C-alpha cells in the first residue's frame, strides 16, 4: 500500500493550465485584479449562490480583511477548536480572543455559553463552521443582534455547503473561505470573502486601503490574489462537483464500515441540504484508543490527522486569554481523528483504512 496522507490536491490537467498561463504571459499582468481574478470572482458568485465573491491571497488574510472591514475593537469571542489561524488573526489585528467552549454534538462554538462571556469590550463573535458543519446560525444571530455585536464566520471548510438550499457563506456580517491546497476547491493558496454590505470596503482593504490613485481610504493590507492562482481556480471550478461526488463515495464507504464499531462515532453534518465532504472526522472513546489506531495506520503508511488538536487554548501564546475553561474542546481534542479524504483516494484503500481502524479497536 502506498503512502496515503490525510489529503491530496485535485490537480487540473497540466496542458489546460499551461494554456491559461500562456494568456498570462501574453498580457504580462501577474496580479492587481487581473482578468482571471475578475472572471473567477464572477463564476464563484454564481456557483456559490451569493451576490459577490472577493478573492484574496490566503484564508488567514481573508479573516484579517473581515476584521478590518468591520472596524472591530476590544474582544472577540471565538472557538478553541479550529485551525490556529482563527485565533491568531484576532491577536494580529490587535484584538483579544475570548474562548468559548464547543457543543459536544456539533463541535462548533456552543451558543448557549456565548452570552456569559460578553462584556462591554466585546465587539464580535468569530465562529468556525468546523469541518463545514453549520454553526447554530439563528441562535448566534439573535445573540449578536441583542448585544449589538458583529458576526464573522470562519467558513474555511464550507465551500459549497448549503442549508435549506441557501449558501452557508451568506450568513453573518462577513464569511470567509480558505482555498488552500488542502481544500475541496483550491487556488493553491487563497481565500474568499463574502458580505452583503461591506464589499467596497473589503475590496479596498485587500489592496492597502487604496480608493484611487490619489486616495488611501482605509488602513489596509496586501491581500490580493495573483493571476496564476486564479487561473488554477478556474480549472478547479470546472470539476469541483465531480471531486465532491468522489469524496461522497469515500465518505459513504467509511460510514458503512465504521458504523459497526461501537468504539467509534462518525461525525456527520446536521441540517445541510448540500455538503462538500471536506473531512471525515471520527471520535474515539478515549485518547488511548485513538493512539492505537494512529499507530496501526502509520505502520501501513497511512497518515490521518488529529484535526484540531492540540486545543488552541492549551497552546502557550493563547493560554492566558479569557475563556470558560473549554472542557469539551479539550476532551474532543484528545479523541478526534480525521481520516484520509480526497477525490483520488481509491475505494479499496479507503476500505483498508477503515478495516485497520476496526482492528485497532479489537
Long-range contacts (C-beta under 8 A, 24 or more apart in sequence): 1-300, 1-301, 1-302, 1-349, 1-352, 2-301, 3-301, 3-302, 3-303, 4-301, 4-302, 4-303, 4-340, 4-345, 4-349, 4-353, 5-303, 5-340, 6-303, 6-304, 6-305, 6-307, 6-338, 6-339, 6-340, 6-341, 7-182, 7-340, 7-341, 7-342, 8-342, 8-344, 8-345, 9-181, 9-182, 9-186, 9-342, 10-186, 10-236, 10-239, 10-243, 10-342, 10-343, 10-344, 12-232, 12-235, 12-236, 12-238, 12-239, 13-235, 16-235, 17-231, 17-232, 17-235, 20-231, 20-234, 20-235, 21-228, 21-231, 23-231, 24-227, 24-228, 24-231, 29-227, 30-226, 30-227, 30-228, 31-224, 31-225, 31-226, 31-227, 32-207, 32-224, 33-207, 33-224, 34-227, 34-230, 35-227, 36-227, 36-230, 36-231, 36-233, 36-234, 37-224, 37-225, 37-226, 37-227, 37-230, 39-230, 39-234, 40-187, 40-230, 40-233, 40-234, 40-237, 43-234, 43-237, 44-192, 44-233, 44-237, 47-160, 47-237, 47-240, 48-159, 48-160, 48-167, 48-169, 48-194, 49-162, 49-166, 49-167, 49-170, 50-167, 50-169, 50-170, 50-194, 51-196, 51-199, 52-194, 52-199, 53-192, 53-193, 53-194, 54-192, 54-193, 54-194, 54-199, 54-202, 54-203, 54-206, 55-187, 55-190, 55-191, 55-192, 55-225, 55-230, 55-233, 56-190, 56-191, 56-192, 56-193, 56-206, 56-223, 56-224, 56-225, 57-189, 57-190, 57-191, 57-222, 57-223, 57-224, 57-225, 57-226, 57-229, 58-178, 58-180, 58-189, 58-190, 58-191, 58-223, 59-85, 59-156, 59-176, 59-177, 59-178, 59-179, 59-180, 59-190, 59-191, 60-85, 60-88, 60-89, 60-191, 61-191, 61-206, 61-221, 61-223, 62-176, 62-177, 62-178, 62-191, 62-192, 62-193, 62-223, 63-89, 63-126, 63-152, 63-154, 63-176, 64-89, 64-92, 64-93, 64-221, 64-223, 65-176, 65-193, 65-202, 65-205, 65-206, 65-221, 65-223, 66-152, 66-174, 66-176, 66-193, 66-195, 66-202, 67-93, 67-95, 67-124, 67-152, 68-93, 68-205, 68-218, 68-219, 68-220, 68-221, 69-174, 69-195, 69-198, 69-201, 69-202, 69-205, 70-123, 70-124, 70-150, 70-152, 70-173, 70-174, 70-198, 72-123, 72-124, 72-150, 73-121, 73-123, 74-121, 74-122, 74-123, 75-119, 75-121, 75-122, 75-123, 75-322, 76-122, 76-123, 76-124, 76-125, 76-126, 77-109, 77-114, 77-117, 77-118, 77-122, 77-124, 77-125, 77-126, 78-109, 78-125, 78-126, 78-127, 78-128, 79-108, 79-109, 79-126, 79-127, 79-128, 79-130, 79-329, 80-311, 80-312, 80-313, 80-314, 80-318, 80-323, 80-326, 80-329, 81-107, 81-128, 81-130, 81-308, 81-311, 81-312, 81-326, 81-329, 81-332, 81-333, 82-128, 82-130, 82-154, 82-308, 82-312, 83-156, 83-307, 83-308, 84-312, 84-315, 85-156, 86-126, 86-128, 86-154, 86-312, 87-312, 87-318, 88-317, 90-126, 91-317, 91-318, 95-123, 96-121, 96-321, 96-322, 97-126, 97-318, 97-321, 98-122, 98-321, 98-322, 98-323, 99-312, 99-313, 99-318, 99-321, 99-322, 99-323, 99-324, 99-326, 99-329, 100-323, 100-324, 100-326, 101-323, 101-324, 101-325, 101-326, 101-327, 101-328, 101-329, 102-130, 102-326, 102-328, 102-329, 102-332, 103-136, 103-328, 104-328, 104-331, 104-332, 105-270, 106-130, 106-133, 106-135, 106-136, 106-270, 107-131, 107-133, 107-267, 107-281, 107-332, 107-336, 108-133, 108-134, 108-135, 108-136, 109-135, 109-140, 110-328, 111-135, 111-136, 111-139, 111-140, 111-143, 113-324, 114-140, 114-143, 115-143, 115-147, 116-324, 117-322, 117-323, 117-324, 118-143, 118-147, 118-149, 122-147, 122-149, 123-149, 123-150, 124-149, 124-150, 124-151, 124-152, 124-173, 125-149, 125-150, 125-151, 125-152, 126-152, 126-153, 126-154, 127-151, 127-152, 127-153, 127-154, 127-172, 128-153, 128-154, 128-155, 128-156, 128-157, 129-153, 129-154, 129-155, 129-157, 129-158, 129-161, 129-168, 130-157, 130-308, 131-157, 131-267, 131-269, 131-278, 131-279, 131-281, 131-338, 132-157, 132-158, 132-159, 132-161, 132-168, 132-269, 132-275, 132-276, 132-278, 132-279, 133-267, 133-269, 133-270, 133-272, 134-158, 134-161, 134-163, 134-168, 134-269, 134-270, 134-271, 134-272, 137-163, 137-171, 141-171, 150-174, 152-176, 155-194, 156-183, 156-191, 157-183, 157-276, 157-278, 157-279, 158-276, 158-278, 159-183, 159-184, 159-185, 159-240, 159-276, 159-278, 160-184, 160-185, 160-240, 160-244, 160-274, 160-276, 161-269, 161-272, 161-274, 161-275, 161-276, 162-272, 162-273, 162-274, 163-271, 163-272, 163-273, 164-273, 165-273, 165-274, 168-272, 169-194, 170-194, 170-196, 173-197, 173-198, 174-198, 174-202, 179-233, 183-278, 184-240, 184-243, 184-244, 184-247, 184-276, 184-277, 184-278, 185-233, 185-236, 185-237, 185-240, 186-232, 186-233, 186-236, 187-225, 187-229, 187-230, 187-232, 187-233, 187-236, 188-228, 188-229, 188-232, 189-229, 190-225, 190-229, 190-233, 242-343, 243-343, 244-276, 244-277, 244-343, 246-343, 246-344, 246-345, 247-276, 247-277, 247-278, 247-341, 247-342, 247-343, 248-275, 248-277, 249-347, 250-277, 250-280, 250-341, 250-342, 250-345, 250-347, 250-350, 251-277, 251-280, 251-341, 253-347, 253-350, 253-351, 253-354, 254-280, 254-339, 254-350, 254-353, 254-354, 257-351, 257-354, 257-355, 257-358, 258-282, 258-354, 258-357, 258-358, 260-358, 261-357, 261-358, 261-361, 263-289, 263-361, 264-357, 264-361, 267-336, 277-341, 278-341, 279-307, 279-338, 279-341, 280-338, 280-339, 280-340, 280-341, 281-307, 281-336, 281-337, 281-338, 281-339, 282-336, 282-337, 282-338, 282-339, 282-357, 283-332, 283-335, 283-336, 283-337, 284-335, 284-337, 285-335, 286-334, 286-335, 287-334, 287-335, 289-335, 289-360, 289-361, 290-334, 290-335, 290-336, 290-337, 292-360, 292-361, 293-337, 293-356, 293-357, 293-360, 293-361, 294-337, 295-360, 296-356, 296-357, 296-359, 296-360, 297-353, 297-356, 297-357, 297-360, 300-352, 300-356, 302-340, 302-353, 302-356, 303-340, 304-337, 304-338, 304-339, 304-340, 305-337, 305-338, 306-333, 306-336, 306-337, 306-338, 307-336, 307-338, 308-333, 308-336, 309-333, 309-334, 309-336
